[in-house]
Amino acid sequence: MIEADLLKKVVQEALKNGGEFAEAYFEHKIRQAITCEDGKIERIISGFDLGVGIRVIDKDTISYAFSDDISEEALLEAARVAGSAAKNKINHAINLNKYHFDKIHNIKIRPETIEKRDKVNWVLQADQAARKYSPYISQVMVGYTDSIQNIKIVNSNGLFAEDERIHTRLSVQSVAMKDGIMQTGYYGPGQMIGSELFDTVSPESVGIEAARIAVTMLDASPAPSGSLPVVISNGFGGVLFHEACGHPLEADAIQKGTSVYKDLVGKQVASPLITAIDSSLIVNGWGSYHIDDEGHPAQSNVLIKDGILQDYMYDYKRALVEGRKSTGNGRRMSYQHIPIPRMTNTYIDRGNSNPQDIISTTKEGFFAKRLSGGQVNPATGDFTFVVSEGYMIRNGQIAEPVRGATLIGNGPEVLKKIDMVGNDLELAPGMCGKSGQNVPAGVGQPTLRISECTIGGTEIKGGK
């Protein structure tokens, strides 16, 4: 589609006025989306993105330009625009060295080899399974997406790297109605793989799970308010760490002074039971890749080990400020966006406790089986998260479902209050938004217990 020599020429043109560093990022992304509502296929959308983004760094100044015309003339003009503000004249002799890596994220069934009618059938199967689950299901919305992204990166340090990333996901949202009460359930598995996703996750199981959550919450009691031990389930429960602790560990937040974790490397920031990792090396993980969007190698970065803060997550620019190497966390939404430090697959590592023991040793508490949206102040770590599926724990057993619960707390404080960590680590997919850019990010954790956390609800409940 585009040769490295042309990208090299673009980089050289961008540096003609000056600049310490320049980079050309080529992207070609093919995507397909199918949506179904009320049992009918609403939309089948196929499209592609194609273009080059050009970045020039000159001391503290970053200039960026992009073009969806990849002709040499158009790209050289974009390069001149990107480099127009640079003043620091440096002689750049660019000798490209291609970065070679062992391919670990292998694709068995490429999306483009599957007929469109088969993808439509997956969507309809999920819809029908959700509807058949219960007569109380009143509405079902199903979405299928797949994408094939090819990138090439050339920079003035001589780096040349390229990669292909394929993502597939099926999501279902079900609405249940009963006696004027409405509840929703959502389930959306996905990975950086092809259509082999459905070898392990059937469309029917996705629809059934979304319907189960909605119907279960119909008969739920109002959630209590007060302070209780809280057990958070594995998998998407890791979104709490992602939002409340992960974003404040990204280097741009650290360098801006807007993170509660600034200057705390080497300090105790969590329970000794907690080890937290960000890794783009998880095989076929939703947030995985071989290289980041600056061409740097994918890595597994230990953020917290046994409760001690180890490091932050860096892209090239923030690493340059501190005279260190990138941690492989430079990510961007597309060629139209500048790379910034972002999480990949961020999770709390497995512990030694049996998940059943975590429940059975909790005399009275709250079990957050599924979390949904939340709000976090990265400067303080204060958070509020909505519990989409929750239960009371009574006498060491999961009891009645409750609805309308929120978890309210402070990320750093909650990390120190975790007193049991399960051995059932699981990851889940999500879309992470930051600075107007959405990228696929995996979240995860084993089942864990917070000794005490505030629950926002409608009934007053105090004590443990």
C-alpha positions as a Markdown table, in Angstrom:
| # | Residue | x | y | z |
|---|---|---|---|---|
| 1 | Met | 0.0 | 0.0 | 0.0 |
| 2 | Ile | 2.8 | 2.4 | 0.9 |
| 3 | Glu | 6.6 | 1.8 | 0.9 |
| 4 | Ala | 9.0 | 2.6 | 3.8 |
| 5 | Asp | 11.2 | 4.7 | 1.5 |
| 6 | Leu | 8.3 | 7.1 | 0.9 |
| 7 | Leu | 7.6 | 7.4 | 4.6 |
| 8 | Lys | 11.4 | 8.0 | 5.1 |
| 9 | Lys | 11.2 | 10.8 | 2.5 |
| 10 | Val | 8.2 | 12.3 | 4.4 |
| 11 | Val | 10.1 | 12.3 | 7.7 |
| 12 | Gln | 13.1 | 14.0 | 6.0 |
| 13 | Glu | 10.8 | 16.6 | 4.6 |
| 14 | Ala | 9.2 | 17.2 | 8.0 |
| 15 | Leu | 12.7 | 18.0 | 9.5 |
| 16 | Lys | 13.9 | 20.4 | 6.8 |
| 17 | Asn | 13.1 | 23.5 | 9.0 |
| 18 | Gly | 14.5 | 21.8 | 12.1 |
| 19 | Gly | 13.2 | 19.6 | 14.9 |
| 20 | Glu | 14.6 | 16.9 | 17.2 |
| 21 | Phe | 12.4 | 14.1 | 16.0 |
| 22 | Ala | 9.9 | 13.3 | 13.3 |
| 23 | Glu | 7.7 | 10.3 | 12.6 |
| 24 | Ala | 5.3 | 9.1 | 9.9 |
| 25 | Tyr | 2.5 | 6.8 | 10.8 |
| 26 | Phe | 0.6 | 5.0 | 8.0 |
| 27 | Glu | -2.7 | 3.3 | 8.7 |
| 28 | His | -5.1 | 1.2 | 6.6 |
| 29 | Lys | -8.0 | -0.1 | 8.5 |
| 30 | Ile | -11.0 | -2.1 | 7.2 |
| 31 | Arg | -14.0 | -2.5 | 9.4 |
| 32 | Gln | -17.4 | -4.0 | 9.4 |
| 33 | Ala | -20.3 | -3.5 | 11.8 |
| 34 | Ile | -23.7 | -5.2 | 11.9 |
| 35 | Thr | -26.5 | -4.0 | 14.3 |
| 36 | Cys | -29.8 | -5.6 | 15.1 |
| 37 | Glu | -32.7 | -4.2 | 17.1 |
| 38 | Asp | -36.1 | -5.7 | 17.9 |
| 39 | Gly | -35.2 | -8.8 | 15.8 |
| 40 | Lys | -34.4 | -6.9 | 12.7 |
| 41 | Ile | -31.0 | -6.1 | 11.1 |
| 42 | Glu | -30.8 | -2.3 | 11.2 |
| 43 | Arg | -27.5 | -1.6 | 9.7 |
| 44 | Ile | -24.6 | -3.3 | 7.9 |
| 45 | Ile | -21.7 | -0.9 | 7.6 |
| 46 | Ser | -18.5 | -1.6 | 5.8 |
| 47 | Gly | -15.8 | 1.0 | 5.5 |
| 48 | Phe | -12.1 | 1.8 | 5.7 |
| 49 | Asp | -9.6 | 4.4 | 7.0 |
| 50 | Leu | -6.5 | 5.2 | 5.0 |
| 51 | Gly | -4.0 | 7.9 | 5.7 |
| 52 | Val | -0.7 | 9.1 | 7.2 |
| 53 | Gly | -0.1 | 11.1 | 10.4 |
| 54 | Ile | 3.1 | 13.1 | 10.7 |
| 55 | Arg | 4.6 | 14.3 | 14.0 |
| 56 | Val | 7.5 | 16.6 | 14.6 |
| 57 | Ile | 8.9 | 17.2 | 18.1 |
| 58 | Asp | 11.1 | 20.2 | 18.7 |
| 59 | Lys | 12.0 | 20.6 | 22.4 |
| 60 | Asp | 8.6 | 21.2 | 24.1 |
| 61 | Thr | 6.7 | 21.7 | 20.9 |
| 62 | Ile | 4.8 | 19.0 | 19.2 |
| 63 | Ser | 3.4 | 19.6 | 15.7 |
| 64 | Tyr | 1.0 | 17.2 | 13.9 |
| 65 | Ala | -0.5 | 17.0 | 10.5 |
| 66 | Phe | -2.3 | 14.2 | 8.6 |
| 67 | Ser | -3.5 | 13.4 | 5.1 |
| 68 | Asp | -6.0 | 10.9 | 3.7 |
| 69 | Asp | -4.3 | 11.4 | 0.3 |
| 70 | Ile | -1.3 | 9.1 | 0.4 |
| 71 | Ser | 0.2 | 10.4 | -2.9 |
| 72 | Glu | 3.8 | 11.5 | -2.5 |
| 73 | Glu | 2.9 | 15.1 | -3.3 |
| 74 | Ala | 0.2 | 15.3 | -0.7 |
| 75 | Leu | 2.3 | 13.6 | 2.0 |
| 76 | Leu | 5.3 | 15.9 | 1.4 |
| 77 | Glu | 3.0 | 18.9 | 1.7 |
| 78 | Ala | 1.6 | 17.5 | 5.0 |
| 79 | Ala | 5.2 | 17.0 | 6.2 |
| 80 | Arg | 6.0 | 20.7 | 5.5 |
| 81 | Val | 2.9 | 21.7 | 7.5 |
| 82 | Ala | 4.0 | 19.5 | 10.4 |
| 83 | Gly | 7.5 | 20.8 | 10.3 |
| 84 | Ser | 6.7 | 24.5 | 9.8 |
| 85 | Ala | 7.0 | 25.4 | 13.5 |
| 86 | Ala | 10.3 | 23.7 | 14.1 |
| 87 | Lys | 13.4 | 25.9 | 14.7 |
| 88 | Asn | 16.0 | 23.7 | 16.3 |
| 89 | Lys | 18.2 | 22.7 | 13.3 |
| 90 | Ile | 19.8 | 19.2 | 13.6 |
| 91 | Asn | 21.4 | 17.2 | 11.0 |
| 92 | His | 19.5 | 13.9 | 10.7 |
| 93 | Ala | 21.0 | 11.0 | 8.7 |
| 94 | Ile | 18.2 | 8.4 | 8.6 |
| 95 | Asn | 19.3 | 4.8 | 8.1 |
| 96 | Leu | 16.2 | 2.6 | 8.4 |
| 97 | Asn | 16.5 | -0.6 | 10.5 |
| 98 | Lys | 13.3 | -2.7 | 10.4 |
| 99 | Tyr | 12.2 | -4.0 | 13.7 |
| 100 | His | 11.6 | -7.8 | 13.6 |
| 101 | Phe | 9.5 | -9.6 | 16.2 |
| 102 | Asp | 8.2 | -13.1 | 16.9 |
| 103 | Lys | 4.5 | -13.1 | 16.1 |
| 104 | Ile | 2.5 | -14.3 | 19.1 |
| 105 | His | -1.0 | -13.0 | 18.2 |
| 106 | Asn | -1.9 | -15.4 | 15.5 |
| 107 | Ile | -5.2 | -15.3 | 13.6 |
| 108 | Lys | -6.9 | -18.6 | 12.6 |
| 109 | Ile | -10.0 | -17.4 | 10.7 |
| 110 | Arg | -9.6 | -14.0 | 9.1 |
| 111 | Pro | -12.8 | -11.9 | 9.1 |
| 112 | Glu | -12.7 | -11.2 | 5.4 |
| 113 | Thr | -12.9 | -15.0 | 4.7 |
| 114 | Ile | -16.4 | -15.2 | 6.4 |
| 115 | Glu | -19.5 | -14.5 | 4.3 |
| 116 | Lys | -21.6 | -11.5 | 5.4 |
| 117 | Arg | -24.6 | -13.8 | 5.8 |
| 118 | Asp | -22.7 | -15.8 | 8.4 |
| 119 | Lys | -22.0 | -12.7 | 10.4 |
| 120 | Val | -25.6 | -11.7 | 10.2 |
| 121 | Asn | -26.6 | -15.2 | 11.4 |
| 122 | Trp | -24.4 | -14.8 | 14.5 |
| 123 | Val | -26.2 | -11.5 | 15.3 |
| 124 | Leu | -29.6 | -13.1 | 14.8 |
| 125 | Gln | -28.7 | -16.1 | 16.9 |
| 126 | Ala | -27.7 | -13.9 | 19.8 |
| 127 | Asp | -30.9 | -11.8 | 19.4 |
| 128 | Gln | -33.1 | -14.9 | 19.4 |
| 129 | Ala | -31.4 | -16.5 | 22.4 |
| 130 | Ala | -31.9 | -13.4 | 24.4 |
| 131 | Arg | -35.6 | -13.1 | 23.5 |
| 132 | Lys | -36.3 | -16.8 | 24.3 |
| 133 | Tyr | -34.7 | -16.5 | 27.7 |
| 134 | Ser | -37.7 | -14.9 | 29.4 |
| 135 | Pro | -41.1 | -13.4 | 28.4 |
| 136 | Tyr | -40.0 | -10.3 | 30.4 |
| 137 | Ile | -37.3 | -9.5 | 27.8 |
| 138 | Ser | -38.9 | -6.5 | 25.9 |
| 139 | Gln | -36.0 | -5.3 | 23.8 |
| 140 | Val | -32.7 | -6.7 | 22.5 |
| 141 | Met | -29.9 | -4.8 | 20.8 |
| 142 | Val | -27.0 | -6.7 | 19.2 |
| 143 | Gly | -23.8 | -5.4 | 17.7 |
| 144 | Tyr | -21.1 | -7.2 | 15.8 |
| 145 | Thr | -17.8 | -5.6 | 14.8 |
| 146 | Asp | -14.6 | -6.8 | 13.2 |
| 147 | Ser | -11.6 | -4.8 | 12.0 |
| 148 | Ile | -8.3 | -5.4 | 10.2 |
| 149 | Gln | -5.7 | -2.7 | 10.9 |
| 150 | Asn | -2.4 | -2.5 | 9.1 |
| 151 | Ile | 0.2 | 0.1 | 10.3 |
| 152 | Lys | 3.7 | 1.2 | 9.2 |
| 153 | Ile | 5.9 | 3.5 | 11.2 |
| 154 | Val | 9.1 | 5.3 | 10.2 |
| 155 | Asn | 10.9 | 7.8 | 12.4 |
| 156 | Ser | 14.0 | 9.9 | 12.3 |
| 157 | Asn | 15.8 | 7.6 | 14.8 |
| 158 | Gly | 15.9 | 5.0 | 11.9 |
| 159 | Leu | 13.1 | 2.9 | 13.2 |
| 160 | Phe | 10.9 | 1.1 | 10.7 |
| 161 | Ala | 8.1 | -1.2 | 12.0 |
| 162 | Glu | 4.9 | -2.6 | 10.8 |
| 163 | Asp | 2.1 | -4.7 | 12.3 |
| 164 | Glu | -1.4 | -6.1 | 11.6 |
| 165 | Arg | -4.1 | -6.2 | 14.3 |
| 166 | Ile | -7.4 | -7.9 | 13.9 |
| 167 | His | -10.3 | -7.5 | 16.4 |
| 168 | Thr | -13.6 | -9.3 | 16.7 |
| 169 | Arg | -16.4 | -8.6 | 19.1 |
| 170 | Leu | -20.1 | -9.4 | 19.7 |
| 171 | Ser | -22.2 | -7.5 | 22.2 |
| 172 | Val | -25.7 | -7.7 | 23.4 |
| 173 | Gln | -27.8 | -5.4 | 25.5 |
| 174 | Ser | -31.1 | -6.7 | 26.8 |
| 175 | Val | -34.0 | -4.8 | 28.4 |
| 176 | Ala | -36.4 | -6.6 | 30.8 |
| 177 | Met | -39.8 | -5.1 | 31.9 |
| 178 | Lys | -42.0 | -6.3 | 34.7 |
| 179 | Asp | -44.7 | -4.4 | 36.7 |
| 180 | Gly | -43.4 | -1.1 | 35.5 |
| 181 | Ile | -39.8 | -1.9 | 36.4 |
| 182 | Met | -37.2 | -1.8 | 33.7 |
| 183 | Gln | -33.7 | -3.3 | 34.0 |
| 184 | Thr | -30.9 | -3.8 | 31.5 |
| 185 | Gly | -28.2 | -6.4 | 31.0 |
| 186 | Tyr | -25.1 | -6.2 | 28.9 |
| 187 | Tyr | -22.4 | -8.7 | 27.8 |
| 188 | Gly | -19.8 | -8.1 | 25.1 |
| 189 | Pro | -16.9 | -10.6 | 24.7 |
| 190 | Gly | -14.2 | -9.7 | 22.2 |
| 191 | Gln | -10.5 | -10.4 | 21.5 |
| 192 | Met | -7.7 | -9.5 | 19.1 |
| 193 | Ile | -8.5 | -12.6 | 17.0 |
| 194 | Gly | -10.6 | -13.4 | 14.0 |
| 195 | Ser | -13.9 | -15.4 | 13.8 |
| 196 | Glu | -12.4 | -18.2 | 15.9 |
| 197 | Leu | -13.9 | -16.1 | 18.7 |
| 198 | Phe | -17.0 | -18.1 | 18.2 |
| 199 | Asp | -15.2 | -21.4 | 18.8 |
| 200 | Thr | -15.2 | -20.6 | 22.5 |
| 201 | Val | -18.0 | -18.2 | 22.8 |
| 202 | Ser | -21.3 | -19.0 | 21.1 |
| 203 | Pro | -23.6 | -16.2 | 19.9 |
| 204 | Glu | -26.4 | -17.8 | 21.9 |
| 205 | Ser | -24.4 | -17.7 | 25.1 |
| 206 | Val | -23.8 | -14.0 | 24.7 |
| 207 | Gly | -27.5 | -13.3 | 24.3 |
| 208 | Ile | -28.5 | -15.5 | 27.2 |
| 209 | Glu | -26.0 | -13.8 | 29.6 |
| 210 | Ala | -27.2 | -10.3 | 28.7 |
| 211 | Ala | -30.8 | -11.5 | 29.2 |
| 212 | Arg | -30.0 | -13.2 | 32.5 |
| 213 | Ile | -28.6 | -10.1 | 34.0 |
| 214 | Ala | -31.6 | -8.0 | 33.1 |
| 215 | Val | -34.2 | -10.5 | 34.3 |
| 216 | Thr | -32.3 | -11.2 | 37.6 |
| 217 | Met | -32.2 | -7.5 | 38.4 |
| 218 | Leu | -36.0 | -7.2 | 37.9 |
| 219 | Asp | -36.7 | -8.9 | 41.2 |
| 220 | Ala | -33.8 | -7.3 | 43.0 |
| 221 | Ser | -34.3 | -5.4 | 46.2 |
| 222 | Pro | -33.1 | -1.8 | 46.7 |
| 223 | Ala | -29.4 | -1.7 | 47.5 |
| 224 | Pro | -28.3 | -0.7 | 51.0 |
| 225 | Ser | -26.4 | 2.5 | 51.8 |
| 226 | Gly | -23.5 | 2.3 | 54.2 |
| 227 | Ser | -20.1 | 0.8 | 54.7 |
| 228 | Leu | -19.6 | -3.0 | 54.2 |
| 229 | Pro | -17.0 | -5.5 | 53.1 |
| 230 | Val | -17.2 | -5.6 | 49.3 |
| 231 | Val | -16.3 | -8.6 | 47.1 |
| 232 | Ile | -15.7 | -7.7 | 43.4 |
| 233 | Ser | -16.0 | -10.5 | 40.9 |
| 234 | Asn | -13.2 | -11.3 | 38.4 |
| 235 | Gly | -13.0 | -10.1 | 34.8 |
| 236 | Phe | -14.6 | -6.7 | 34.2 |
| 237 | Gly | -14.4 | -5.9 | 37.8 |
| 238 | Gly | -10.9 | -4.8 | 36.9 |
| 239 | Val | -12.4 | -1.7 | 35.3 |
| 240 | Leu | -12.3 | -0.1 | 38.8 |
| 241 | Phe | -8.5 | -0.4 | 38.9 |
| 242 | His | -8.2 | 0.7 | 35.3 |
| 243 | Glu | -10.1 | 3.9 | 35.9 |
| 244 | Ala | -9.2 | 4.8 | 39.5 |
| 245 | Cys | -5.6 | 3.7 | 39.5 |
| 246 | Gly | -4.5 | 2.9 | 35.9 |
| 247 | His | -5.0 | 6.3 | 34.4 |
| 248 | Pro | -3.2 | 8.1 | 37.2 |
| 249 | Leu | -0.2 | 5.8 | 36.4 |
| 250 | Glu | 0.1 | 7.1 | 32.8 |
| 251 | Ala | 3.1 | 9.3 | 32.4 |
| 252 | Asp | 1.4 | 12.4 | 31.1 |
| 253 | Ala | -0.7 | 12.6 | 34.2 |
| 254 | Ile | 2.4 | 12.2 | 36.3 |
| 255 | Gln | 4.4 | 14.9 | 34.5 |
| 256 | Lys | 1.4 | 17.3 | 34.6 |
| 257 | Gly | 1.2 | 16.8 | 38.3 |
| 258 | Thr | -2.4 | 15.8 | 38.1 |
| 259 | Ser | -1.9 | 12.2 | 39.5 |
| 260 | Val | -2.2 | 11.1 | 43.1 |
| 261 | Tyr | 0.7 | 8.7 | 42.4 |
| 262 | Lys | 3.3 | 11.3 | 41.5 |
| 263 | Asp | 6.7 | 10.8 | 43.2 |
| 264 | Leu | 5.6 | 7.5 | 44.8 |
| 265 | Val | 7.7 | 5.0 | 42.9 |
| 266 | Gly | 9.2 | 2.7 | 45.6 |
| 267 | Lys | 6.5 | 3.5 | 48.1 |
| 268 | Gln | 3.8 | 1.3 | 49.5 |
| 269 | Val | 0.6 | 2.2 | 47.6 |
| 270 | Ala | -1.5 | -0.9 | 48.0 |
| 271 | Ser | -2.0 | -4.0 | 50.0 |
| 272 | Pro | 1.0 | -6.4 | 50.0 |
| 273 | Leu | -1.4 | -8.8 | 48.2 |
| 274 | Ile | -1.6 | -6.6 | 45.2 |
| 275 | Thr | 0.5 | -7.0 | 42.0 |
| 276 | Ala | -0.7 | -5.0 | 39.1 |
| 277 | Ile | 0.5 | -5.4 | 35.5 |
| 278 | Asp | -0.1 | -3.7 | 32.1 |
| 279 | Ser | 0.8 | -6.1 | 29.3 |
| 280 | Ser | 0.3 | -5.9 | 25.5 |
| 281 | Leu | 1.9 | -9.4 | 25.3 |
| 282 | Ile | -1.2 | -11.3 | 26.5 |
| 283 | Val | -1.8 | -13.7 | 23.6 |
| 284 | Asn | -4.7 | -12.4 | 21.5 |
| 285 | Gly | -5.7 | -10.0 | 24.3 |
| 286 | Trp | -8.2 | -7.3 | 23.4 |
| 287 | Gly | -5.6 | -4.6 | 24.1 |
| 288 | Ser | -2.6 | -6.5 | 22.8 |
| 289 | Tyr | -0.3 | -5.8 | 19.9 |
| 290 | His | 3.3 | -6.6 | 18.7 |
| 291 | Ile | 4.3 | -3.0 | 18.6 |
| 292 | Asp | 2.7 | 0.2 | 19.9 |
| 293 | Asp | 1.6 | 3.0 | 17.7 |
| 294 | Glu | 5.1 | 4.5 | 17.8 |
| 295 | Gly | 6.8 | 1.3 | 16.7 |
| 296 | His | 8.2 | 0.3 | 20.1 |
| 297 | Pro | 8.1 | -3.3 | 21.3 |
| 298 | Ala | 5.1 | -4.6 | 23.2 |
| 299 | Gln | 6.0 | -5.2 | 26.8 |
| 300 | Ser | 4.7 | -6.5 | 30.1 |
| 301 | Asn | 5.1 | -3.7 | 32.7 |
| 302 | Val | 4.8 | -4.4 | 36.4 |
| 303 | Leu | 3.2 | -1.3 | 37.8 |
| 304 | Ile | 2.7 | -2.4 | 41.4 |
| 305 | Lys | 4.5 | -5.4 | 43.0 |
| 306 | Asp | 3.5 | -6.7 | 46.4 |
| 307 | Gly | 1.9 | -3.3 | 47.1 |
| 308 | Ile | 5.0 | -1.3 | 46.1 |
| 309 | Leu | 4.7 | 1.1 | 43.1 |
| 310 | Gln | 7.3 | 0.1 | 40.5 |
| 311 | Asp | 6.8 | 2.3 | 37.5 |
| 312 | Tyr | 4.6 | 4.4 | 35.3 |
| 313 | Met | 3.5 | 3.9 | 31.6 |
| 314 | Tyr | 5.4 | 5.9 | 29.0 |
| 315 | Asp | 5.1 | 6.8 | 25.4 |
| 316 | Tyr | 8.2 | 8.2 | 23.4 |
| 317 | Lys | 7.6 | 11.9 | 24.2 |
| 318 | Arg | 7.1 | 11.5 | 28.0 |
| 319 | Ala | 10.1 | 9.0 | 28.2 |
| 320 | Leu | 12.2 | 11.6 | 26.3 |
| 321 | Val | 11.5 | 14.2 | 29.0 |
| 322 | Glu | 12.9 | 11.8 | 31.6 |
| 323 | Gly | 15.8 | 10.5 | 29.5 |
| 324 | Arg | 14.5 | 6.9 | 29.5 |
| 325 | Lys | 12.9 | 4.4 | 27.1 |
| 326 | Ser | 9.3 | 4.1 | 26.2 |
| 327 | Thr | 7.4 | 1.3 | 28.0 |
| 328 | Gly | 5.6 | 0.5 | 24.7 |
| 329 | Asn | 2.4 | 2.4 | 25.8 |
| 330 | Gly | 2.3 | 5.0 | 23.0 |
| 331 | Arg | -1.2 | 4.6 | 21.5 |
| 332 | Arg | -3.5 | 6.5 | 19.1 |
| 333 | Met | -7.0 | 6.1 | 17.9 |
| 334 | Ser | -6.0 | 6.5 | 14.2 |
| 335 | Tyr | -3.6 | 8.3 | 11.9 |
| 336 | Gln | -5.6 | 11.4 | 12.6 |
| 337 | His | -4.5 | 11.4 | 16.3 |
| 338 | Ile | -1.3 | 12.1 | 18.1 |
| 339 | Pro | 0.1 | 9.2 | 20.3 |
| 340 | Ile | -0.3 | 9.5 | 24.1 |
| 341 | Pro | 0.5 | 7.2 | 27.0 |
| 342 | Arg | -2.3 | 4.6 | 27.2 |
| 343 | Met | -3.0 | 1.3 | 29.0 |
| 344 | Thr | -3.2 | -1.9 | 27.0 |
| 345 | Asn | -4.4 | -4.9 | 29.1 |
| 346 | Thr | -4.2 | -3.7 | 32.7 |
| 347 | Tyr | -5.0 | -6.1 | 35.5 |
| 348 | Ile | -4.5 | -7.1 | 39.1 |
| 349 | Asp | -2.6 | -10.4 | 39.1 |
| 350 | Arg | -3.9 | -13.6 | 40.6 |
| 351 | Gly | -3.5 | -14.3 | 44.3 |
| 352 | Asn | -3.7 | -17.5 | 46.4 |
| 353 | Ser | -7.3 | -17.5 | 47.7 |
| 354 | Asn | -10.1 | -19.7 | 46.5 |
| 355 | Pro | -13.0 | -17.5 | 45.3 |
| 356 | Gln | -15.5 | -19.6 | 47.3 |
| 357 | Asp | -13.4 | -19.0 | 50.4 |
| 358 | Ile | -13.5 | -15.2 | 49.8 |
| 359 | Ile | -17.3 | -15.4 | 49.9 |
| 360 | Ser | -17.6 | -17.9 | 52.8 |
| 361 | Thr | -15.3 | -15.9 | 55.1 |
| 362 | Thr | -17.4 | -12.8 | 54.6 |
| 363 | Lys | -20.2 | -12.9 | 57.2 |
| 364 | Glu | -22.0 | -10.0 | 55.9 |
| 365 | Gly | -21.1 | -7.9 | 52.8 |
| 366 | Phe | -21.9 | -6.9 | 49.2 |
| 367 | Phe | -20.9 | -8.9 | 46.1 |
| 368 | Ala | -20.4 | -6.7 | 43.0 |
| 369 | Lys | -20.7 | -9.3 | 40.2 |
| 370 | Arg | -20.6 | -6.7 | 37.4 |
| 371 | Leu | -19.6 | -3.1 | 37.2 |
| 372 | Ser | -20.6 | -0.6 | 34.5 |
| 373 | Gly | -19.8 | 3.1 | 34.1 |
| 374 | Gly | -18.0 | 5.2 | 36.6 |
| 375 | Gln | -16.5 | 8.6 | 37.3 |
| 376 | Val | -12.9 | 9.2 | 38.7 |
| 377 | Asn | -11.0 | 12.2 | 39.7 |
| 378 | Pro | -7.4 | 11.3 | 38.7 |
| 379 | Ala | -5.9 | 14.0 | 40.9 |
| 380 | Thr | -7.4 | 12.6 | 44.0 |
| 381 | Gly | -8.4 | 9.0 | 43.1 |
| 382 | Asp | -12.0 | 9.5 | 44.2 |
| 383 | Phe | -14.4 | 7.3 | 42.3 |
| 384 | Thr | -18.0 | 6.4 | 41.9 |
| 385 | Phe | -18.9 | 3.2 | 40.0 |
| 386 | Val | -22.3 | 1.8 | 39.1 |
| 387 | Val | -22.9 | -1.8 | 39.9 |
| 388 | Ser | -25.0 | -3.4 | 37.2 |
| 389 | Glu | -25.4 | -6.8 | 38.9 |
| 390 | Gly | -25.0 | -7.0 | 42.7 |
| 391 | Tyr | -26.0 | -9.3 | 45.6 |
| 392 | Met | -25.9 | -9.2 | 49.3 |
| 393 | Ile | -23.6 | -11.6 | 51.2 |
| 394 | Arg | -25.2 | -13.2 | 54.3 |
| 395 | Asn | -23.6 | -15.7 | 56.6 |
| 396 | Gly | -20.9 | -16.4 | 54.0 |
| 397 | Gln | -23.2 | -17.1 | 51.1 |
| 398 | Ile | -24.4 | -15.1 | 48.1 |
| 399 | Ala | -28.0 | -14.1 | 49.0 |
| 400 | Glu | -30.6 | -11.8 | 47.3 |
| 401 | Pro | -29.9 | -9.6 | 44.3 |
| 402 | Val | -30.0 | -5.8 | 44.9 |
| 403 | Arg | -30.2 | -3.0 | 42.4 |
| 404 | Gly | -29.3 | 0.7 | 42.3 |
| 405 | Ala | -25.9 | 0.2 | 44.0 |
| 406 | Thr | -22.9 | 2.3 | 43.5 |
| 407 | Leu | -19.4 | 1.8 | 44.9 |
| 408 | Ile | -17.9 | 5.1 | 46.3 |
| 409 | Gly | -14.4 | 5.5 | 47.5 |
| 410 | Asn | -10.8 | 6.5 | 46.8 |
| 411 | Gly | -8.5 | 4.4 | 44.6 |
| 412 | Pro | -5.4 | 4.5 | 46.7 |
| 413 | Glu | -7.3 | 3.9 | 49.9 |
| 414 | Val | -9.2 | 1.0 | 48.4 |
| 415 | Leu | -6.1 | -0.7 | 47.2 |
| 416 | Lys | -4.7 | -0.7 | 50.7 |
| 417 | Lys | -8.0 | -2.3 | 52.0 |
| 418 | Ile | -7.9 | -5.4 | 49.8 |
| 419 | Asp | -7.5 | -8.3 | 52.2 |
| 420 | Met | -8.2 | -11.3 | 50.0 |
| 421 | Val | -7.2 | -11.9 | 46.3 |
| 422 | Gly | -8.5 | -14.9 | 44.4 |
| 423 | Asn | -6.7 | -17.3 | 42.0 |
| 424 | Asp | -9.3 | -16.9 | 39.2 |
| 425 | Leu | -7.8 | -14.1 | 37.1 |
| 426 | Glu | -9.9 | -13.2 | 34.1 |
| 427 | Leu | -9.7 | -10.5 | 31.5 |
| 428 | Ala | -12.5 | -8.6 | 29.7 |
| 429 | Pro | -12.6 | -6.2 | 26.8 |
| 430 | Gly | -13.5 | -2.5 | 27.0 |
| 431 | Met | -13.1 | 0.7 | 25.0 |
| 432 | Cys | -11.1 | 3.3 | 26.8 |
| 433 | Gly | -11.6 | 7.0 | 26.2 |
| 434 | Lys | -9.0 | 9.7 | 26.8 |
| 435 | Ser | -8.3 | 13.0 | 25.2 |
| 436 | Gly | -11.0 | 12.4 | 22.6 |
| 437 | Gln | -9.4 | 9.1 | 21.6 |
| 438 | Asn | -11.0 | 5.6 | 22.0 |
| 439 | Val | -8.8 | 2.5 | 21.9 |
| 440 | Pro | -9.4 | -1.1 | 22.8 |
| 441 | Ala | -8.2 | -1.9 | 26.3 |
| 442 | Gly | -8.4 | -5.0 | 28.3 |
| 443 | Val | -9.2 | -5.0 | 32.0 |
| 444 | Gly | -9.0 | -7.8 | 34.5 |
| 445 | Gln | -8.6 | -9.1 | 38.0 |
| 446 | Pro | -9.4 | -12.2 | 40.1 |
| 447 | Thr | -12.2 | -12.1 | 42.6 |
| 448 | Leu | -11.0 | -9.9 | 45.5 |
| 449 | Arg | -12.3 | -8.4 | 48.7 |
| 450 | Ile | -12.2 | -4.9 | 50.0 |
| 451 | Ser | -12.4 | -5.0 | 53.8 |
| 452 | Glu | -14.6 | -1.9 | 53.8 |
| 453 | Cys | -16.1 | 0.2 | 51.1 |
| 454 | Thr | -19.0 | 2.7 | 50.9 |
| 455 | Ile | -22.1 | 1.6 | 49.0 |
| 456 | Gly | -24.5 | 4.1 | 47.7 |
| 457 | Gly | -28.0 | 2.9 | 47.6 |
| 458 | Thr | -31.5 | 3.6 | 48.9 |
| 459 | Glu | -31.6 | 1.8 | 52.2 |
| 460 | Ile | -29.4 | 2.8 | 55.2 |
| 461 | Lys | -27.0 | 0.0 | 56.3 |
| 462 | Gly | -24.1 | 0.5 | 58.7 |
| 463 | Gly | -21.2 | -1.5 | 60.0 |
| 464 | Lys | -19.6 | -4.7 | 58.8 |
